[in-house]
Amino acid sequence: MSVLSVPRVKKRDYPTTDGKPMAETDLHRELMIAIIKTLQHWFGSQPMVYVSGNLLLYYVMGNKRKHVAPDVFVVKGVPKKLRECYLLWEEGKSPNAVIELTSSSTMKEDTDKKFRLYRDVLKVREYFLFDPKGDYLTPRLQGYALKKADYVPISMKDGRLPSKVLGLHLEQAGSELRLFDPTTGKWLLTPEERICEQQHEIERLRNEIRDLHRR
């Protein structure tokens, strides 16, 4: 089909849902949200880094069937803003990194269809798969880097998978996937952990103020 014969489809005509559930299980959903929010906080000061997940990404203009919804993805070089869907031809950038939280029911798609799509069509630089329930992947955390049009397995470093794109290491912690900052030598805080830390800090300040009043 020539460029001129591609049917015109308006932006609002691209569906924002594919009718599938947000995640396989509660565990997958909670983990996906935690990773997205943690990465959004990590890249919070960089206006040209977009972090999202479970969002329909259309990669062929005019074809509403050509889409994928990565669990977590990071795009460098596009503005940080809310989107209803991601239109590749408008954004001009494919995801730099994708994380799929996989399971036995999504095994075929994650290791075959999406693997080839991310490698051959979208040219995603880094592709990570994590099996929270240990259904089928061995090891449960795996990563691939794009080298000369092929995916090459990323080697573990101290039990973690280093990501050049994210500037972080990915680490399995039981059924959780944690993000490790090699500079500080610590895991990034999850949203819940940041709230707890803030509450502890508020309580510490209150105690200091109370002690001052008692003097």
Buried (B, 14 or more C-beta within 10 A) or exposed (E): EEEEEEEEBEEEEBEEEEEEEEBBBEBBBBBBBBBBBBBBBBBEEEEEBBBBBBBBBBBEBBBEEBBBBBBBBBBBEBEBEEBEBBBBEEBEBBBBBBBBBBBEEBBEBBBEEBBEBBBEBBEBBBBBBBBBBBBBBEEBBBBBBBEEEEBEEBEBEEEBBBBEBBEBBBBBEEBBBBBBBEEEEEBBBBBEEBEEEEEEEEEEEEEEEEEEEEE
